[in-house]
């Protein structure tokens, strides 16, 4: 009987102990769950805030395009030569170039290194060739000794009175060979050149070319040459001229020029023409001497190589 009573007490004590442990476990589990939930909520909130910050940052950033290789001025820029990059909002240019802008013919204005971020100011677009564009060849235009193909020039006309005008503005030299150059001109420019040729012969004017320092960057000059009255009428009536706005069609400028020319004494004209002819002859002689020197050096070089070959044989 005593053993049963003791066993009963042990069972009751064990039950109370188990109940106590269960209660402790439940309470501990509850507090652990609460702590975990709070931590999870805190982490979730932190994550959401970080996502919002990233979205705000990404929304402010801009997509730009950088070169993947070095290019020189005049190089055509294609989509294969650029890669997409993300740029921070601060210090980002407003005129970033996008691939859609590279669909046409765009060219580098200046030499650029790889990783250069492209903006509109670094590129220029080749103008569409209008229906009235023709290739013109001129041998009477004075050409600088260092002028080369693909350079940009202004064609200017200088009168004996000292007055000087821009005849053609920022023309790209297609080719230059000795005293001859080739240019693409429209109908209005061709007629202006015809007027200038008459002025050159009758009034003793000088027509010459002067190159731009950096034609891919510098803006074009304004045309200031006033054509002769009969040519002016022809320009206005011509159905072939596409861009008449760029030509100087102010009659009063021509009247002022002709008044100045009329006031100039014939003796002064003769002296000026004589001086220009003398200078031109001297320049041509120096050019010819330089060409002869180069030819002589080439002959000597060829002769030396021939002698060496004969000795080896």
C-alpha positions as CSV (number, residue, x, y, z in Angstrom):
1,X,0.0,0.0,0.0
2,X,2.9,2.3,0.9
3,X,4.6,1.5,-2.4
4,X,1.5,2.4,-4.3
5,X,1.1,5.7,-2.5
6,X,4.8,6.5,-3.2
7,X,4.4,5.6,-6.8
8,X,1.3,7.7,-7.1
9,X,3.1,10.7,-5.6
10,X,6.0,10.2,-8.0
11,X,3.6,10.1,-10.9
12,X,1.8,13.2,-9.7
13,X,5.2,15.0,-9.2
14,X,6.3,13.9,-12.7
15,X,3.1,15.1,-14.2
16,X,3.5,18.5,-12.5
17,X,7.1,18.6,-13.7
18,X,6.2,17.8,-17.2
19,X,3.4,20.3,-17.1
20,X,5.9,22.9,-15.8
21,X,8.4,22.1,-18.5
22,X,5.6,22.3,-21.1
23,X,4.5,25.7,-19.8
24,X,8.1,26.9,-19.8
25,X,8.5,25.7,-23.4
26,X,5.3,27.3,-24.5
27,X,6.2,30.6,-22.8
28,X,9.8,30.5,-24.2
29,X,8.5,29.5,-27.6
30,X,6.0,32.4,-27.5
31,X,8.7,34.9,-26.6
32,X,11.1,33.4,-29.2
33,X,8.4,33.6,-31.9
34,X,7.6,37.2,-30.9
35,X,11.3,38.1,-31.1
36,X,11.7,36.3,-34.4
37,X,8.6,38.1,-35.8
38,X,9.9,41.5,-34.7
39,X,13.3,40.7,-36.2
40,X,11.7,39.5,-39.5
41,X,9.5,42.6,-39.6
42,X,12.5,44.8,-39.0
43,X,14.5,43.1,-41.7
44,X,11.7,43.3,-44.1
45,X,11.2,47.0,-43.4
46,X,14.9,47.6,-43.8
47,X,14.9,45.7,-47.1
48,X,11.9,47.6,-48.4
49,X,13.6,50.9,-47.5
50,X,16.7,49.8,-49.3
51,X,14.7,48.8,-52.3
52,X,13.0,52.3,-52.3
53,X,16.4,54.0,-52.0
54,X,17.8,51.9,-54.9
55,X,14.7,52.6,-57.0
56,X,15.1,56.4,-56.3
57,X,18.8,56.2,-57.1
58,X,18.2,54.2,-60.3
59,X,15.5,56.6,-61.3
60,X,17.9,59.6,-61.0
61,X,20.7,57.8,-62.9
62,X,20.9,58.1,-66.7
63,X,22.0,55.7,-69.3
64,X,24.8,56.8,-71.5
65,X,27.1,55.3,-74.1
66,X,30.9,55.2,-74.1
67,X,33.4,54.4,-76.8
68,X,35.0,50.9,-76.7
69,X,38.0,52.1,-78.8
70,X,40.0,55.1,-79.7
71,X,38.8,57.2,-82.7
72,X,40.2,60.1,-84.7
73,X,38.3,63.1,-85.9
74,X,36.1,62.3,-88.9
75,X,35.6,58.7,-88.0
76,X,32.1,57.3,-88.5
77,X,30.6,56.2,-85.1
78,X,28.5,53.0,-85.2
79,X,26.6,51.1,-82.6
80,X,29.3,48.4,-82.5
81,X,31.8,51.0,-81.3
82,X,29.9,51.9,-78.1
83,X,28.7,50.2,-74.9
84,X,25.9,51.1,-72.5
85,X,26.9,52.6,-69.1
86,X,25.0,53.9,-66.1
87,X,25.9,57.5,-65.1
88,X,25.2,59.2,-61.8
89,X,22.8,62.2,-61.8
90,X,25.4,64.7,-60.7
91,X,27.6,66.1,-63.4
92,X,25.7,64.2,-66.2
93,X,25.4,66.1,-69.5
94,X,22.0,66.9,-70.8
95,X,22.8,65.9,-74.4
96,X,23.8,62.3,-73.9
97,X,23.9,60.3,-77.2
98,X,21.6,57.3,-77.4
99,X,21.8,54.4,-79.9
100,X,18.7,55.7,-81.7
101,X,20.7,58.8,-82.5
102,X,23.5,56.7,-84.1
103,X,21.2,55.3,-86.8
104,X,22.2,58.0,-89.3
105,X,25.8,58.9,-90.4
106,X,27.4,60.5,-87.3
107,X,31.1,61.3,-87.2
108,X,33.6,62.3,-84.5
109,X,34.3,66.0,-84.3
110,X,37.6,65.5,-82.4
111,X,40.0,62.7,-81.5
112,X,38.6,60.6,-78.6
113,X,39.9,57.9,-76.4
114,X,38.2,54.7,-75.5
115,X,35.7,55.0,-72.5
116,X,34.8,58.6,-73.6
117,X,31.1,59.2,-72.9
118,X,29.4,60.4,-76.0
119,X,27.4,63.7,-76.1
120,X,25.9,65.4,-79.1
121,X,28.6,68.1,-79.1
122,X,31.3,65.5,-79.8
123,X,29.5,64.3,-83.0
124,X,28.3,65.8,-86.2
125,X,26.0,64.5,-88.8
126,X,26.9,64.3,-92.5
127,X,24.5,66.6,-94.3
128,X,22.2,65.1,-96.9
129,X,23.4,65.6,-100.4
130,X,20.8,67.8,-102.1
131,X,19.7,67.5,-105.7
132,X,21.7,70.6,-106.8
133,X,25.1,69.5,-105.4
134,X,27.8,69.1,-108.0
135,X,31.5,68.4,-107.9
136,X,33.4,71.5,-109.0
137,X,37.1,71.8,-110.0
138,X,39.0,75.1,-109.6
139,X,42.5,76.0,-110.5
140,X,42.4,79.8,-110.0
141,X,41.9,79.7,-106.2
142,X,45.1,80.3,-104.3
143,X,45.8,77.3,-102.1
144,X,47.8,77.2,-98.9
145,X,51.0,75.1,-99.2
146,X,49.9,72.8,-96.3
147,X,46.3,72.3,-97.4
148,X,45.3,68.6,-97.6
149,X,42.3,66.5,-98.5
150,X,39.3,66.5,-96.2
151,X,40.2,69.8,-94.6
152,X,37.6,72.5,-94.2
153,X,38.2,75.9,-95.8
154,X,36.5,79.3,-96.4
155,X,36.9,80.6,-99.9
156,X,37.4,84.4,-99.7
157,X,37.7,87.2,-102.2
158,X,39.9,90.2,-101.7
159,X,39.5,93.4,-103.8
160,X,42.2,96.0,-104.6
161,X,40.5,98.4,-102.2
162,X,41.3,96.1,-99.3
163,X,37.7,95.0,-98.9
164,X,37.4,91.3,-98.3
165,X,34.4,89.0,-98.3
166,X,33.6,85.4,-97.6
167,X,32.6,83.8,-100.8
168,X,32.0,80.2,-99.7
169,X,31.8,79.1,-96.1
170,X,33.3,75.9,-94.5
171,X,33.7,73.8,-97.6
172,X,35.2,70.4,-97.3
173,X,38.1,69.8,-99.7
174,X,37.4,66.6,-101.5
175,X,40.8,66.6,-103.1
176,X,43.7,68.9,-103.7
177,X,46.4,68.4,-106.3
178,X,49.0,71.1,-106.8
179,X,47.1,74.3,-107.7
180,X,43.8,72.5,-108.2
181,X,41.1,71.7,-105.7
182,X,37.8,69.8,-105.9
183,X,34.7,70.9,-103.9
184,X,31.0,69.9,-103.6
185,X,29.0,73.0,-104.4
186,X,25.3,73.7,-104.8
187,X,23.7,75.8,-107.5
188,X,23.8,79.0,-105.6
189,X,27.4,78.6,-104.7
190,X,28.3,77.8,-108.3
191,X,26.7,81.1,-109.5
192,X,28.4,83.0,-106.7
193,X,31.7,81.6,-107.9
194,X,30.9,82.7,-111.4
195,X,30.3,86.2,-110.2
196,X,33.5,86.2,-108.2
197,X,35.5,85.0,-111.3
198,X,34.2,88.0,-113.2
199,X,35.2,90.3,-110.3
200,X,38.6,88.7,-110.2
201,X,39.3,89.4,-113.9
202,X,37.7,92.8,-114.2
203,X,38.4,94.3,-110.8
204,X,41.7,92.5,-110.1
205,X,40.3,90.7,-107.1
206,X,42.1,87.8,-105.5
207,X,40.3,84.5,-104.7
208,X,42.0,82.4,-102.1
209,X,41.2,79.6,-99.6
210,X,42.0,79.7,-95.9
211,X,41.7,76.5,-93.7
212,X,39.9,76.2,-90.4
213,X,42.1,75.3,-87.4
214,X,39.7,72.6,-86.4
215,X,36.9,72.3,-88.9
216,X,35.1,69.5,-86.9
217,X,34.7,71.8,-83.9
218,X,34.5,75.4,-85.3
219,X,31.3,76.8,-86.5
220,X,31.0,77.9,-90.2
221,X,31.4,81.6,-91.2
222,X,28.6,83.7,-92.6
223,X,28.8,84.3,-96.3
224,X,29.3,88.0,-96.9
225,X,30.2,88.3,-100.6
226,X,27.6,90.4,-102.6
227,X,27.2,88.9,-106.1
228,X,26.9,91.0,-109.2
229,X,23.4,92.4,-109.9
230,X,22.8,90.2,-113.0
231,X,23.9,87.1,-111.1
232,X,21.7,88.1,-108.2
233,X,18.7,88.2,-110.5
234,X,19.7,84.8,-111.9
235,X,20.0,83.3,-108.4
236,X,16.5,84.6,-107.4
237,X,14.9,83.2,-110.6
238,X,16.8,79.8,-110.7
239,X,14.5,76.8,-110.0
240,X,17.5,74.7,-109.2
241,X,18.7,76.4,-106.0
242,X,17.6,74.4,-102.9
243,X,19.2,76.5,-100.1
244,X,19.0,80.2,-101.0
245,X,18.8,81.5,-97.4
246,X,22.6,81.1,-96.8
247,X,23.5,83.4,-99.8
248,X,24.1,87.1,-99.3
249,X,21.5,88.8,-101.4
250,X,21.7,92.3,-100.1
251,X,22.0,94.7,-103.0
252,X,23.2,97.6,-100.9
253,X,26.4,95.7,-100.1
254,X,27.2,95.4,-103.8
255,X,26.5,99.1,-104.4
256,X,28.9,100.0,-101.7
257,X,31.6,97.7,-103.1
258,X,31.2,99.1,-106.6
259,X,31.4,102.7,-105.3
260,X,34.7,101.8,-103.6
261,X,36.0,100.2,-106.7
262,X,35.0,103.2,-108.9
263,X,36.8,105.6,-106.6
264,X,40.1,103.7,-106.9
265,X,42.6,105.2,-109.3
266,X,43.8,103.0,-112.2
267,X,47.4,103.7,-111.3
268,X,46.8,102.1,-107.9
269,X,45.2,99.1,-109.5
270,X,48.2,98.6,-111.8
271,X,50.6,98.8,-108.9
272,X,48.6,96.3,-106.9
273,X,48.3,93.9,-109.8
274,X,52.0,94.1,-110.5
275,X,52.8,93.5,-106.8
276,X,50.4,90.5,-106.6
277,X,51.9,89.0,-109.9
278,X,55.4,89.4,-108.5
279,X,54.5,87.7,-105.2
280,X,52.6,84.9,-107.0
281,X,55.5,84.2,-109.3
282,X,57.9,84.0,-106.4
283,X,55.7,81.6,-104.5
284,X,55.3,79.4,-107.6
285,X,59.1,79.4,-108.2
286,X,59.7,78.3,-104.6
287,X,57.1,75.5,-105.0
288,X,58.7,74.4,-108.2
289,X,62.1,74.4,-106.6
290,X,60.8,72.3,-103.7
291,X,59.2,69.8,-106.1
292,X,62.5,69.6,-108.1
293,X,64.4,68.9,-105.0
294,X,62.1,66.1,-104.0
295,X,62.3,64.6,-107.4
296,X,66.1,64.8,-107.4
297,X,66.2,63.1,-103.9
298,X,63.9,60.4,-105.2
299,X,66.1,59.8,-108.3
300,X,69.3,59.6,-106.1
301,X,67.5,57.2,-103.8
302,X,66.5,55.0,-106.7
303,X,70.0,55.2,-108.1
304,X,71.6,54.1,-104.8
305,X,69.2,51.2,-104.5
306,X,70.0,50.1,-108.1
307,X,73.8,50.3,-107.4
308,X,73.4,48.1,-104.3
309,X,71.4,45.5,-106.2
310,X,74.1,45.4,-109.0
311,X,76.9,44.9,-106.5
312,X,75.0,42.1,-104.8
313,X,74.5,40.4,-108.2
